[in-house]
Amino acid sequence: MNSLNRPIVSQEKLMIKNKSEAREFIVNLAKTFHKRQILLLQGEMGAGKTQLVTWLAQQYALAAANTNTEAQSPTYAFHNRYAGAHGNIEHFDLDRIQSDADLESIGFWDIFASATGWVIIEWPERINWRHLPKSWALTHVKVERVQKGSENEERSFEVVTY
């Protein structure tokens, strides 16, 4: 067990060389998702977290709606929803969250009453993961640029599935 009191199912570290490999990675990762899935995306500003959400939304939600638009960073709105064939993709950006009251005001905890769906959280370090419902599968992806401040697309991905 770990500090989350959840068993680690798998853990791996990958080097992703370009956007094409990153897209392939996230689409393949999503094939392992459960009907109630939480995806924690952690990484510095500009690491590519919102781009990963865009590819998921295009593959699993926006495609179902016959649209090929990009997911929008919910930084100022905190939350975006993409309706999919197998449930909603709920996309939260918690970068500006200051307190538990902020989470309540955006309806964060209400989302977990859904029977199905994916909840994707950018900046998950802003909340205590132990409060996330154990009835939902949990995957944490930490994204880091290999060369900080560079236009290089290479990223390191640490993936832990609980």
Salt bridges, closest charged atoms under 4 A:
GLU44 OE2 - ARG145 NE 3.38
GLU44 OE1 - LYS148 NZ 3.88
GLU90 OE1 - HIS79 NE2 2.57
GLU90 OE2 - ARG81 NE 2.75
ASP95 OD1 - ARG126 NH2 2.62
GLU122 OE2 - HIS91 NE2 2.57
GLU144 OE2 - LYS142 NZ 3.75
